[in-house]
Amino acid sequence: MINKILSFIALLLGILAALKYFRIYDTASIIPYDIFLIGAGYLILMQIISYSMVHISNEGTTFMGKLIKTILAIPGIIYITNIFYPINTGFDLEIIIALFLFTEGLYGLH
């Protein structure tokens, strides 16, 4: 049940982040903080929770499971790192965070 709730939150964050990125709707009236920072932190937190739940229920994880969780958290890690140590990535992390949140939310609700 908690997975469905977390996935629904990720889906909503992904939609709100995409709306702000494409300048369709300003999310400052709903969430007064940076939606992309919240989304980046949520991506990282969701992967840690997912990794912990799989590790506890299966008494261990495979290398592929660890690799997938790490890859899904990379946009959030880079975004948060970019705040403290500016990095020129050459691409827009905000839309990637929105897409990762949206697809993670859809995948968790199936």
MOKA-V950945 format. One record per residue. N is the residue number from 1. SS is DSSP state (H for helix, E for strand, C for the rest). Layout:
N,SS  N,SS
This chain:
1,C  2,H  3,H  4,H  5,H  6,H  7,H  8,H  9,H  10,H  11,H  12,H  13,H  14,H  15,H  16,H  17,H  18,H  19,H  20,H  21,H  22,C  23,C  24,C  25,C  26,C  27,H  28,H  29,H  30,C  31,C  32,C  33,C  34,C  35,H  36,H  37,H  38,H  39,H  40,H  41,H  42,H  43,H  44,H  45,H  46,H  47,H  48,H  49,H  50,H  51,H  52,H  53,H  54,H  55,H  56,H  57,H  58,H  59,C  60,C  61,C  62,C  63,H  64,H  65,H  66,H  67,H  68,H  69,H  70,H  71,H  72,H  73,H  74,H  75,H  76,H  77,H  78,H  79,H  80,H  81,H  82,H  83,H  84,H  85,C  86,C  87,C  88,C  89,C  90,C  91,C  92,C  93,H  94,H  95,H  96,H  97,H  98,H  99,H  100,H  101,H  102,H  103,H  104,H  105,H  106,H  107,H  108,H  109,H  110,C
